[in-house]
Amino acid sequence: MNKHLSKFAAAAIIYAAFAACLYQPYFQGFDALRVRDLFVINVSLASLGCFVLSRRWVASFWSSIFAGAIYGFGPYALGLAKFHPTAGLLAASVPWLFCPAAFGPKDKWRWLSWPLSALPFLAILLFFQVSIHYRLFPVPAQAKPHLDNLVGLLAPLVMAKRGITLFGFYHIPIASLVVGFAMLLMARRLGIIVVLAAGTILAFCNSLFNVSPIAWLAVPVLCCSIIIGAGTQGLAWAGSADRKWVLFSAAIMSACAIITLLLAAKCFRIILGFGKEYAELFVSTAYIYILGTITLFIIFFMARAKLRLHWLRWIILCSATAVDVFLGARFIVGKIF
C-alpha cells in the first residue's frame, strides 16, 4: 500500500509542477486568482486520473506517467481552455469516473463493470443539463469535430496555430499508439474497444440532449492515452519476436516525417510568404518525427540483437517523449493565452 501511495504522490507532484511551469508565464494575464488556479487544477487532475486508471492495465510507472501526461497535457485537454474553465474540469473528471468500473467489480460481480462504465457518459449528460439550467454554456452545443480535424493526428501544432479544436496527440506517442492498438486487439480487450467506439461515435454525431460533441471526445482521447501508455511499455520490453511491430511503428514515423516535409514544401510555395509560418511548423514537426524514427530504430536493432538493456530503452523513450510533450504543450498554451 505504501508503495502505491508513494507512486501516486510522485505522479501528483510531477503533474502539478509541470502544470505550474506551463501556465506560470501567463499568470499575470488572468483576471482572477481562482481562474488561474482552475487551469492548473484541471490539467493536473486530468493527468492524475488517467495515471490512476491506466494502472489497471499498465504495470510500468513511467508508462502510466506518460499516459497521464498525454491526456492531461495533450492537445485536447489544453485546447478546452479556449471555451470555459469548467469544460476542462469536466474532462478531468472522466478518468476518475471510469475507476469504479475498472477497479470495483471482481469475480462473479464482474458484470457490474458494464453499467458502471456508463457513469462518465451520464456525468457528461448531467453536466450539460445542469449548465443549461443555470445558463452556463461551457462549450457551444454546435461545436463538433470534423474529419478535417483528423489532420491534428499528424500535425497537432499546425492545427493549434489555426485555432481549430484539437483531436489528437503529440508526435512520438503515435508509435506507442500503433503498438498499443496491436496489443489491445491481440489481448481482445472488448470493454475498452466498446467504450472507445461509443465515445468516438458520439463525438462525431450532432448534438444530443444539448451536449456538445466536443465533450464526448474526452472518452476516446482517454482510451487512446491509456493505449499509448501500454504501447510505450510494449516498446520498452519488446523482444526479438516483437521487432516487426517496432519496425512497423518506425515506418509509420518515417512516413509521417515525409508527409509533413511535403506539406512544408507546399506551404513554402504559397505566394507572398503567407504560408511561411505554417511551413516552418511542418518542418519542426518533421524533425520530431525523425527523432521518433531514430528512437524506434535504436530499439529495433537492440531487439534484433537480443539486447535487453531495459534501462537504456526507458531513457531513450522517456527522453524523446518528454521533449515532444513539453515543446508541444508549451506551444499550444502559448497560442491559447
C-alpha positions in Angstrom: 0.0 0.0 0.0 2.8 2.4 0.9 4.4 1.7 -2.5 1.2 2.6 -4.3 0.8 5.8 -2.3 4.3 6.9 -3.0 3.9 6.4 -6.7 0.6 8.3 -6.6 2.2 11.1 -4.7 5.2 11.2 -7.1 2.8 11.4 -10.1 0.8 14.2 -8.4 3.9 16.2 -7.8 5.2 15.7 -11.3 1.9 16.8 -12.9 1.4 19.8 -10.6 4.9 21.0 -11.2 4.6 20.7 -14.9 1.2 22.5 -14.9 2.5 25.4 -12.8 5.6 25.7 -15.1 3.4 25.6 -18.2 1.0 28.3 -17.1 3.3 30.5 -15.0 4.3 32.8 -17.8 0.6 33.7 -18.3 -0.5 34.1 -14.7 -0.5 37.9 -14.9 -2.9 37.7 -17.8 -5.6 36.0 -15.7 -8.3 38.3 -14.3 -8.6 36.3 -11.0 -6.5 34.1 -8.9 -9.2 31.4 -8.9 -9.3 31.2 -12.7 -5.5 30.8 -12.8 -5.7 28.0 -10.2 -8.5 26.3 -12.0 -6.5 25.8 -15.2 -3.6 24.3 -13.2 -6.0 22.1 -11.3 -7.8 20.9 -14.4 -4.8 19.5 -16.2 -3.3 18.1 -13.0 -6.4 16.3 -12.1 -6.9 15.0 -15.6 -3.4 13.7 -15.8 -3.5 12.1 -12.4 -6.9 10.5 -13.1 -5.6 8.9 -16.3 -2.4 7.8 -14.4 -4.6 6.0 -11.8 -6.9 4.5 -14.3 -4.0 3.3 -16.5 -2.6 1.3 -13.6 -5.4 -1.2 -14.2 -3.7 -2.3 -17.4 -0.2 -0.7 -17.4 2.4 -2.1 -14.9 5.2 0.4 -15.6 5.2 3.6 -13.6 6.8 5.7 -16.3 4.4 4.4 -19.0 1.5 5.4 -16.7 3.1 8.8 -16.2 3.2 9.4 -19.9 -0.3 8.1 -20.4 -1.5 10.7 -17.9 0.6 13.5 -19.5 -0.7 12.6 -23.0 -4.3 13.0 -21.7 -4.0 15.9 -19.3 -1.4 17.9 -21.2 -2.4 16.8 -24.6 -3.9 19.0 -27.4 -7.5 18.1 -26.5 -7.4 18.9 -22.7 -5.3 22.0 -23.2 -7.4 23.2 -26.1 -10.6 23.2 -23.9 -9.2 26.3 -22.2 -10.5 28.2 -25.3 -14.0 27.6 -24.1 -14.5 27.8 -20.3 -12.6 26.5 -17.2 -15.5 24.2 -16.3 -15.1 22.4 -19.6 -11.6 21.3 -18.6 -12.9 20.3 -15.2 -15.4 18.0 -16.9 -12.7 16.4 -18.9 -10.6 16.0 -15.8 -13.5 14.1 -14.1 -13.9 11.5 -16.9 -10.9 9.2 -15.9 -11.9 9.2 -12.2 -15.5 8.2 -13.1 -14.2 5.2 -15.0 -12.3 4.0 -12.0 -15.3 2.2 -10.3 -15.7 0.1 -13.4 -12.0 -0.6 -13.8 -11.2 -1.4 -10.1 -14.5 -2.3 -8.5 -16.3 -5.5 -9.5 -14.5 -8.8 -9.1 -15.2 -12.4 -9.9 -19.0 -13.1 -10.1 -19.7 -9.4 -9.8 -17.6 -8.5 -12.8 -20.6 -7.9 -15.0 -21.3 -4.8 -13.0 -18.3 -3.2 -14.8 -20.5 -2.7 -17.8 -23.2 -0.5 -16.2 -20.5 1.3 -14.2 -18.8 2.2 -17.4 -21.8 4.3 -18.3 -21.0 6.7 -15.3 -18.8 9.1 -17.3 -21.4 9.3 -20.1 -24.1 10.0 -17.7 -22.0 12.6 -15.9 -21.4 14.5 -19.2 -25.1 14.4 -20.0 -26.0 15.6 -16.5 -23.3 18.3 -16.5 -24.8 19.9 -19.6 -28.3 19.7 -18.3 -27.3 21.5 -15.1 -25.3 24.0 -17.1 -28.3 24.9 -19.2 -30.5 25.3 -16.1 -28.0 27.8 -14.7 -27.5 29.4 -18.2 -23.9 28.4 -18.3 -22.6 27.3 -21.7 -19.1 25.9 -21.2 -18.9 24.5 -24.7 -21.2 25.6 -27.6 -23.6 22.8 -28.5 -22.9 23.3 -32.2 -19.2 22.8 -31.8 -18.1 19.4 -33.1 -15.0 17.8 -34.6 -15.0 17.3 -38.3 -13.0 14.9 -40.5 -10.7 17.8 -41.3 -9.7 17.9 -37.6 -8.1 14.4 -38.0 -5.2 16.3 -39.6 -4.4 17.1 -35.9 -3.3 13.4 -35.5 -0.5 14.2 -37.9 0.4 17.8 -37.1 -1.3 19.0 -33.9 0.8 22.1 -33.6 -0.3 23.3 -37.1 -4.0 22.8 -36.1 -3.3 24.7 -32.8 -2.0 27.7 -34.7 -5.1 27.7 -36.8 -7.2 27.8 -33.6 -9.1 24.6 -34.5 -10.5 22.2 -31.9 -7.7 19.7 -31.4 -8.3 16.0 -31.7 -5.0 14.2 -31.5 -1.9 13.6 -29.5 1.7 14.5 -29.9 4.1 13.1 -32.5 6.3 10.3 -31.0 3.4 8.8 -28.9 1.7 7.8 -32.3 4.2 5.0 -32.5 3.2 3.8 -29.0 -0.4 4.1 -30.1 0.2 1.8 -33.0 1.9 -0.8 -30.8 -0.7 -0.3 -28.1 -3.6 -1.0 -30.5 -1.9 -4.1 -31.7 -1.6 -5.3 -28.1 -5.2 -4.3 -27.4 -6.5 -6.4 -30.3 -4.3 -9.4 -29.5 -5.5 -9.3 -25.9 -9.1 -8.9 -27.0 -9.9 -6.1 -24.6 -13.5 -5.9 -25.7 -14.6 -3.4 -23.0 -12.0 -0.8 -24.0 -12.9 -1.2 -27.6 -16.6 -0.7 -27.0 -16.1 2.4 -24.8 -13.6 3.8 -27.4 -16.1 3.2 -30.2 -19.1 4.7 -28.3 -17.2 7.9 -27.4 -15.9 8.3 -30.9 -19.4 7.9 -32.5 -21.0 10.3 -30.1 -18.2 12.9 -30.7 -18.8 12.9 -34.5 -22.6 13.0 -34.2 -24.7 16.1 -34.0 -25.6 17.5 -30.5 -27.8 15.1 -28.5 -29.7 16.5 -25.5 -27.8 19.8 -25.9 -24.5 18.1 -25.1 -21.6 19.5 -27.2 -20.0 16.7 -29.3 -16.6 18.1 -28.2 -17.3 16.9 -24.6 -17.7 13.3 -25.8 -14.1 13.5 -27.2 -12.8 13.1 -23.7 -13.7 9.4 -23.8 -11.8 8.3 -26.9 -8.8 10.6 -26.1 -8.7 9.0 -22.6 -8.8 5.4 -24.0 -6.1 6.2 -26.6 -3.9 7.8 -23.9 -4.0 4.6 -21.9 -3.3 2.6 -25.0 -0.3 4.8 -25.6 0.9 4.0 -22.1 0.6 0.3 -22.8 2.3 0.7 -26.1 5.2 2.6 -24.5 5.6 -0.3 -22.1 5.5 -2.7 -25.0 8.3 -0.9 -26.8 10.5 -0.8 -23.8 10.1 -4.6 -23.2 10.0 -5.7 -26.9 11.9 -8.8 -27.5 13.3 -10.4 -30.7 9.9 -11.8 -31.7 8.3 -8.3 -31.3 10.7 -6.5 -33.5 8.3 -6.5 -36.5 6.0 -4.2 -34.6 8.8 -1.9 -33.6 9.9 -1.8 -37.3 6.3 -1.1 -38.4 5.9 1.8 -35.9 9.3 3.2 -37.2 7.9 3.0 -40.7 4.9 5.0 -39.6 7.1 7.6 -38.1 9.2 7.8 -41.3 6.0 8.2 -43.4 4.8 11.0 -41.1 8.1 12.8 -41.5 7.9 12.5 -45.3 4.3 13.7 -45.4 5.0 16.7 -43.2 8.0 17.7 -45.2 5.9 17.5 -48.4 3.3 19.7 -46.7 6.0 22.1 -45.7 7.3 22.4 -49.3 3.7 23.1 -50.4 3.3 25.9 -47.9 6.6 27.4 -48.9 5.3 27.8 -52.4 2.4 29.9 -51.3 2.9 33.4 -52.8 3.7 36.5 -50.7 5.0 34.3 -47.9 1.6 33.7 -46.3 2.4 30.0 -45.8 5.9 30.5 -44.4 4.8 30.2 -40.7 2.9 27.0 -41.4 5.8 25.6 -43.5 8.2 26.2 -40.6 5.8 24.4 -38.2 5.6 21.5 -40.6 9.4 21.3 -40.8 9.6 21.4 -37.0 7.0 18.6 -36.9 9.1 16.6 -39.4 12.2 16.9 -37.1 10.2 15.5 -34.2 9.1 12.6 -36.4 12.7 12.0 -37.4 13.7 11.9 -33.8 10.9 9.3 -33.2 12.1 7.3 -36.1 15.7 7.2 -34.8 14.5 6.3 -31.4 12.5 3.3 -32.7 15.3 2.1 -35.0 17.6 2.0 -32.0 15.1 -0.1 -30.1 14.6 -2.3 -33.2 18.3 -3.1 -33.5 18.5 -3.7 -29.8 15.6 -6.2 -30.0 17.1 -7.8 -33.1 20.4 -8.2 -31.3 18.5 -9.6 -28.3 20.0 -6.9 -26.1 17.7 -6.4 -23.1 19.1 -3.2 -21.5 15.6 -2.1 -20.5 17.0 0.8 -18.5 18.6 2.2 -21.7 15.4 1.8 -23.6 13.5 3.6 -20.9 16.0 6.5 -21.0 15.7 6.8 -24.8 11.9 6.5 -24.9 11.3 8.8 -21.9 13.7 11.5 -23.2 12.2 11.6 -26.7 8.6 11.6 -25.5 9.3 14.1 -22.7 10.8 16.6 -25.2 7.8 16.1 -27.6 5.2 16.6 -24.8 7.0 19.6 -23.3 7.5 21.5 -26.6 4.0 20.7 -27.8 2.2 21.7 -24.6 4.2 24.9 -24.3 3.3 25.8 -27.9 -0.4 25.1 -27.5 -0.7 27.0 -24.2 1.1 29.9 -25.8 -1.3 30.1 -28.7 -4.3 30.0 -26.4 -3.2 32.6 -23.9 
